[in-house]
Amino acid sequence: MDIHIAAAALMRADGATLLVRKHGTTAFMQPGGKIDCGEAPLVALYRELDEELGLQPSDEGALYLGRFEALATHEAGDRIIAELYRVETAETLSARSEIEEIRWLLPPDRSALELAPLTRDIVLPAIWDAMAAEQRI
């Protein structure tokens, strides 16, 4: 089964990205969640960011990065299809709702946590490679 989600590459100015771990799980992933029937991905993302972290980004604050797919972490045999947005923030955030823990992760620390496949194999390399390319310009 395909699970459609909206997710945020939530970024700080120093290049760290925020990862979340849900209650009863061990893998960290991007904040976000399932897109409700008839809901626009960005609307779903903003709803999830508010529920999970108390973050209410502005409408012009999200940059669409694309659609990415990977095996689901917590639903064996299912596939995650993620609409991914980059969102910059300087706000102090806290875990809410189903989120048990949040962590800011810098590129050198990527092996320090258990990461969901989408996060480990696709999202982190994509956002950090793009940042490295921007710094070379």
N, C-alpha and C positions, 0 to 999 in steps of 0.2 A: 504494500500500500504506500502511496505517496503522501507525505505530510508537508503541506505548504506553510512556510513560516516567513515572517519578516524579522530580520536581525540587524543589529547595529555593530559596526566596527567603531565602538565608542572610544575616541582618541583624546589624549591630553597633549598639551604643547610639547612635552619632552619626548613624545613618540610612544608612550605607554598606551596600551589598550586595555580596557576593562573587560574582565571575564567574570562569569557568574557560575555558581554551582548550586543546583536545586537541592532541596531537602531530600535526604535518602539516596543521594547519588554521589559518585566520586569524580566524575569528569567535569572539567570547566569548559565553558562555551561562551559565545557572544550572547549578550542580553537580547531578548525578543521573544517571539512566540507565534503560535498558530494564528493564521489569518481566518477570521470568521467568514462564513458564506456571505458574499456580496460586499465585503469590506475591502477597501483599497489597501495595498501593502503598507503605504506610509502611515495611514490612519491606524492600522494594526500595530505598527512599530511604536508610534507615539503612545498608544494605549498601554502597550506592554512596558515601555520604559517608565511610564508614570506608575503603573502597578508594582513593578519589580524594584525600582530604584528611586521613585519620587522625582524623576527628571521630566521636565516639560520643555523640550526643545522648540525653537521657533520654526515656522514653516519653511523658511529659507535655510535652515540649519543642517539639512541632510543632503548629502551627495550620493546619488544612486551609483553603486559599483557594479551591479549586475546580478544575474541569476546563477546560483551555484548549487550543485547536487553532491550528496555523499550518503553513505549508509547512516541510518539513525543510530544514535548512541544508546537510547533507552528502550527502543521499540525494535526488537530483533526481527530482521528480515525486511524492515521498512526502509524507505528512502526519504531523506530530507531534501526538499527543494526550497532553497532560501533566496529571498529577495534581500540583498545586502545593501545597506546604506552606511556611509561614513558620517559620523556625527562628532563634532568637536565639543568638548566641555571643559570647564575649569571648576565646575561645581563639586562640592563635597557630597558624595552619594552614600547611601546605606542600603543594605539588603532588606527587602520587604516581600510580602506575599509568599510565594513558593521558593524564594531565593534564600539559601542558608548562608552563603558566603560570597563575597566579591573580592577580586584581586586585580590590581593594576599590574600588567606584565610588560616588561621591556624586552626587546629582541634577544639580548644575551641570556635571559632567564627562561626561554621557551621550553627547555627540557626540565624545568623545576616542577611542573605540574602535570597531572594526567589531563589530557586534552581530548575533547570530542573529535572524531575524524574530520568533520567539516572545518573546525577551527584549526586543527593541527596541519592538515594536508592542503587546505585551500585558502582559508581566510588569512591566517597569519602570514604565510609567504606572500600573498597578494598585497596586503597593505604595507608590509615592511619593505618589500621589493620596490613598491611605488615610492615610498618615502626615501629610500636610498637613491633612487633615480632622480628625485626632485632635488636632493642635496648636491648632486653632481652638476646640476645645471648652473 
